[in-house]
Amino acid sequence: MFEPLYTAEEMLAAEAGHDVDELMERAGRAVAEFVLEEWDENESITIVCGGGNNGGDGRVAARVLREEERDVRIVDAKPDDEEKDLGSPGVIVDALFGTGFTGKPRPRAARLIEQINAANVDVVAVDVPSGVDASTGEVAGAVVKAVATVTFHREKVGLYVAPGAFSSGEIDVVDIGLADGETSHAKVTPEILDEIPLRFASDTKYSAGSVLVVGGSPGLTGAACLAARAAFRADAGYVAVAAPRESLPVLESQLLEAVKRPLEDVWDAAERARALALGPGLGRSEESKALVRRLLEETDLPAVVDADALWELEPFLRSAPTVLTPHSGELARLLGVESAWVDAHRLEAAHRAIERFDCVVLLKGEGTIVAAPGECVLVCPGFPSLATAGTGDVLTGVIGSFLAKGMDARLATAAAATAHSEAAAEAPQRAGLIASDVIEMLPYVLG
């Protein structure tokens, strides 16, 4: 259900007490074997080696490749040449920086990274692409663009969190004889879907999961419809939508199964609900913001807060499970920073949101982050076709369904993000995927 992801510090702890040369031998040999398996014997190989253990791994790989009679050039990063001679390789092995790298490459190293990328050939990164912070995925300057990364012991956090994830390529994990230790991050596996309590024979429509969607202002009714339909397809037994009265005719024509209530009846509707889904198409008026706050502070229902309900949201007082699901722009507004900063510092941004709101935060994007106080998991890889209008409303409905079933908020959120991604992957459309396609595939990934 969860696979550990390591930070640089956690890798140091795992390696403590082991013979460094022996670990280097295993790692370098694994890199060589990967290259031997993936590239034709006629391809020449350039290995760019830094001064640390990562460079040592590269030199071991060079030795093994030469033993197999491959044409290998070693480029040492240490001499301060203006430009290195990379030769004319068919593949480059990036052994410049390892997991201990943080910050921005110095100008000499940055020039070398730019040379590697400009060679326009396949690049294999050793442990992490040079320029990526292994613990956070942050990229402060030049970064190697790898088609594959051979990483040791376990996958690193930075390989799955954007922007580092965009440079990692295919990830190949190699066992080098280390024992697992405690980690602060984990990757969600599809087995999490087995934890979802689907309907039992003894369930009623209410006990199977009763969700109240609050939203659907005029012109935005589609968002509420998508969330409601997704909640049903995610196995909720009862779904109601509370929307402005003038939206009800549209909702009546689009939603057959859901109960429709005018927004002024939201408190009565909440009495039948086991979870709230706040925000899809709600609008950003002062009245809407006040309603969101009242529902959060005056009900004890689990709640997922998305879209318009996040607009100018201030910290609230509640003990019931709560999930915020912002994209980078929405989170930037909540934190008072630029969205570009959130994109560059996704883990830090998620943790700042936890400190501010003291609840579960799902930060959408490549390497979806599900963070809770003291815990952080990643749902990865993402599915590019989900970058389309309405899929966030679908995710809100799925989270609402799982919360209504009584699942722990962090588990419900991670499971919903996984189901969301798996449903997109199972849809027959690879181009032109729309949010409704994801909804229709949910029963297939949950059944």
Protein Blocks (a to p, Z undefined) as FASTA:
>chain_A
ZZcdddfklmmmmmgopafklmmmmmmmmmmmmmmmmpcfklccdddddfblmlmmmmmm
mmmmmmnopacddddfkbccfbdcebjafbdcdffbcfkbgcjddfklmmmmmmmmmnop
acddehiaehiafknopafbdcdddfbdcdehiacfklmmcfklmmnmpaddddehiacd
ddfbdcddfklmmmpccddfkbcfklnopcdddehiehilmmmmmmmmmmmmnopabdcd
dddfklmmmmmmmmmkbccddfklmmmmmmmpcbdcehihnbjafklmmmmmmmmmmccc
dcddehjlmgopacdddfbdcdddddfklmmmmnopafklmmmmmmlmmmmmmmmnopad
ddedehiacddehiacddddddfklmcghjlmmmmmmmmmmmmnopafklmmmmmmmmmm
mmmmmpmbfghpafklmmmmmmmmmZZ
